[in-house]
Amino acid sequence: MKILLPDTVPLNPALPSGWEAVTIDCREEIPAEHHDAEALVVWGASRRHLASAAENLGQLRLVQSLSAGVEGMLAAGFDERVAIATGAGLHSLTVSEHALALLLSLVRRLPESLEAQRRSEWSTEIGGLQPLHPEGRITTLIGARVLIWGFGQIGQTLAPTLRALGAEVRGAARSAGTRAGFEVIADGDVLAALPEVDVLIDILPASEATAGAIGREALAALPDHALVVNVGRGATVDQTALREALEAGTIGGAALDVTDPEPLPADDPLWDAPRLLITPHAAGGRPVGADERISANVRALVDGREILHVASR
């Protein structure tokens, strides 16, 4: 039995007896000699690669993505009998770390400090004696009201750190309740909650339901000092509405690690929006625990047990 591994990340999963691991170019079509593979690991694969796998791997039983999002795999046309497993949880630490870095950069005015540094200016506006909670601006997470929209594993990893820094944290998900010790409101109640939110962190997946979720109505509902951070998917934010809100000063600032499209075109006006920090989809990119996830799901496949994090179709 054979499992195909991508050449985009070093992998060495422990496999059951009788299994062979082969590393292949995940941007090219799958060579004919490997069409007998029963499992495929995906990380940075091209559409051509995925289409080839869907068409030619007749014995395929498992596609293991190392990404939390599997839109490309679901669209590739794999047989319904093939389990498509997401990489949920493999990026919780790294994406949480990046989200925190973006948020703290905005809160502690690091982009403005860099501009002052380029001018060789010791800015007394930024440093020195400052009020803890100045009017119209978030300058600390102490007491900040944070809403994490998309309260899955990444949100649940990030939330305790924000709470430890003094923030009041809630989540938002499809259903209300309590998760990981945090209050969670339903998606349908987010709009009503936004006027009392200082920081909105977007970790929503891309879907028809979430397209443009943070649009003109949501941005208008936020206080003028509110900060928006997106480490989910670019399509969940109406970028034109975000730019207009930043230009009008009706939100305090924003940070985007994802855009729509990606890469963001050089002539896109979003680049020049005020109080906006953009990073080039850098939050993840380093799956943590990939070997262990692959091993666990191949073993589950062999033993006939439930495969972890199978995507719904």
N, C-alpha and C positions, 0 to 999 in steps of 0.2 A: 504494500500500500504506500501511496506517495502523497506528500504534502509539498506544495510549491510556496516558497518564501520569496518576498520581494528583495531586490538588491539595494533598497533605499535606506535600510536600517540593519545594523548587525543583529542577527537573531540566532539563538541556539537553544530551541525548546527541547525539553526532555520528552521523548516520544515513546509510545508503547512498542513492545517488541514486534518486529515485522514492518515497521514504518520507516520510510526513507524520506529525508528532507532534501529538496533540490532548490537552490537559489537561482532565480531567473530575472531577466530584465523586465521590470514591471511597466515599461513604457512601450514595449513591443508586443506583437502577437505571440501567443504561447506556442513554442515549437511542437511539432507533431509528436516527437518522442515522449512528450509529457502530457499528452491528451488522456492518459490513464489516471491522472491524479484524482484523488478523492477529497482533498482539502486544498484550499487556496487561501493564503494570507494576503491581505491588500493594505498597502500603505504608499500613497503617492502614485497610484496606478493611473495610466492614461485611459481614456474612453476606448481606445483601440484595444488595449489589453483586456479590459473588462468584457467588451463585446466578443473578443476571441474566446475568452473563458466561457461565457454563456453559450456560445455556439458550439464549441468543440470539446468541452470536458464532459463527456457523456456519463462518466462514473462519479461526477462531483456530488458530494453530500454536504459539504460545509464551506462557506465563505466566511472567513474570520477577518473582519475589518479591525484595524488598529486605530481608527478614527471613531469618535462618538457619533458623527453624522454619516449616514449611509445612503444618502439620496442617490448618488451615482450608481451604487450597487443595485438599489431597488429599480432603477431605470434601465439597467443593462439587459434585462430580459432573462434572468436565471429562472430555471424551472421551479415551480412552486414547491417541489419536494426538496430543494436545496435550502438548508438553513443558512440564513444570513445573520451573523452575530456581530453586534456593534462592539466598539472599543470603549464602552461606557466605563468610566472610572479610571481609565489609563491616563487621562489628562487632568484629573481633578486637582492635583497639587500644582502643576505647572500653570494651568489657566488661572487658578485662584491666585497664585503668586503674581501673575501678570496683571490681573484685574486690580489687585491691591496696589501694585506699582503705578498703574495709570491713575487710580483714584487719589493716591497720596501725592502724585505729581501735580494734580489739579488743586487739591486741598492746600498743599504747602507751596504752591505758586512756583514750581520749579521751571516751567517754560519762561515765566517772566524773569526769574533769576538768571537764566541763561542769556536772555536778551540784555539784561543789565551788565552781565559779565562781558558780553561782546562789546559793550560801550565803555568798558572799564569803569563802571559806575557802582559805587557802594550804595545800594538803594535803601534809603531810610523809609520808603513807603512799604517795602517788603520786610525789612529787618528791624531790629531794635524793639522798643516798647510797643506792644500791639494789644488790642482788646482780644479776649478769647473768642467772643462771638460778635464781630462787627456787624453793623446793619447791612443787610443786602449781600452777604458773602459768607460762604462756608470756608473756614480756615482751620478747622479741626474736626476730627471724627467724634470727639467727646460730645455726647448728646445728639449727634446727627441721626436723623430718622432715615434709615436705609431700607429700601424695598428691592429684593432680588427677584426679578421676574424670570421664571424658569428655574424652579427650586429642586433640581435634580442633584446628582452626586457632586457636581462642581459647586453649586450654590451651597450645599450642605457642608462642603469642605471650607468654603470661604467665610461663611457666616460666623463661626466661632472666633475667627481672628478679628473680624470687624467688631464683634461684641467685646472682645478683650481690649480693643483700643477705645472703647467707650461708646460705640454706636448702639442705637436701638434698632434691631434687625428683625424684619419680617420677610417671609417669602410669598411668592404668588405662583400658583400652579393650577392645573385643571380643576382640582377639587380642594375645598378648604379643609383645615384640620391642623394637626401638629406634626411636624417632621423634624427629627433630630433635635427635639427640644425647642423648636422655633414655631411661632404662630405662622400659619400659611393661609392666605386668602385665596379665593377662587379668581380665575382669570377675569370672569365677568364683573368682579368688584374692583378691579384695578383702577379704572378711570375715576371712580368715586373716591378712591384712596389717595390719588396723586396730589391733590392740594396740600396734603400733610406730609409730603415726602421731600426730603432734602437731597437724597441721592438715589437715583434709579439705576440699578445694574441689570443689564439685559443679557441673559444667558439662554434665550429662547432658541429652539431649533427652527430650521426653515421648513415651512409647510404652508398650505393654502390659508390655514387659519391664522398663522402668525405673520404673514406678509404685510409689511407696513404697519405692524402693531403699534410702534411708536411713531405716530404721525402727527398731523396738525392738532387733532383733538387732544391727544395725550400730552403733547408738548405745551399746549395752551393751559392745560389743567395743572401743570407743575408750577410751583412758585418761581419767581424771577431769579432767585438765587440757586435753584436746583442744578445739580450736576447729573449728567447722563454718561454712563459707561457701557459700551457694547463689546462683549467678548463672546457673543453667541454667533449669529449669522447676519451678514450684511443686509439681506433682504427684509429683516424684521424692522428696520428703521427706514422711514421716508427721509432720504438724505436731503432732498430739496427743502422739505419742511424744517429739518434740523438746521440747515444753513441759514434759512430765513429767521428762525428763532434766535440763533446766535447773533446774527447781524442786527436784529431788532432789540437785543438785550433782554428777551423774555425768558431766557434760561441763563444760568450762570456760567456754564461751560460744558464741554463734552470731550470724551476720549473714545476713539474707535480703533479696535484691533481688526475689525472686519468691515468690508465695504461691498457694495454691489454696483458695478462689477469689480472683480479682482483680476489683475492689479487695477487700482483706480487710475484712470487715464490722466496723463500729465496736465491736460488742459481742463480737467474737471474743476469747477469753481469751488468745490468743497475744500480743496487744498488751502484756499485763502480765507476760509471762514475764521472769524476771531474766536479766541479762547477755545480752540479745538486742537487736540493732540491726536495724531494718527500714527499707528504702528502697523507694519505690513504683515498682518496675520501671523504674529510672532508668539502668541500666548501658548499655543500647544507645540506641535512639531517634534515632541520628544516623548513618545509613549513610555510610561513608567510601569513596569511589570508585564511587558508584552509577552515575554517567554512563558511566564507562569500562566497567563490567560490562554495562550495557544495550547499549552500542555493540558490544561484543565479541560478545554473544550474538545480536543482530540480524544482524550481519555473518555469523556462523556459520550462522544460519538461511538467509540468502540464498545462501551459498556451499555449503550442504550439508555443512558440517563439524560436528564434535561440539560440542554446546552445553555450556558450563561448568556444573558442579554441578547436573545434572539429578537430581531426587529419584526414588528408587525407589518403586514402587507395589506 
